[in-house]
Amino acid sequence: MSIEQNKELVRQFLADTNAAVGDVARIRALYQKYSSPGLVHHDPSRGDTNVEQRIQAAIMAFTAFPDATYSADDSIAEGDKVAN
């Protein structure tokens, strides 16, 4: 994928995330759609987590903050990496 396609994928993930807030089944489907089975999420506050742990954290956050929305004002990309 090109850098622009990678950026668009991240924008779509954020849009889908906003649409899924409050719906546990949609949150699970979202992470299954956008994450590879071997995903390792690096988080300095929680340490490394796998896909299932990431899903559980998302469900917990979206339940605690049902009005939350996520956006990216800027994206920086190089190769297959995108930072927002």
Secondary structure, DSSP 8 states (H G I E B T S, - for coil): --HHHHHHHHHHHHHHHHHHTT-HHHHHHHHHHHS-TT--EEETTTEEE-HHHHHHHHHHHHHH-TT-----S--EEETTEEE-
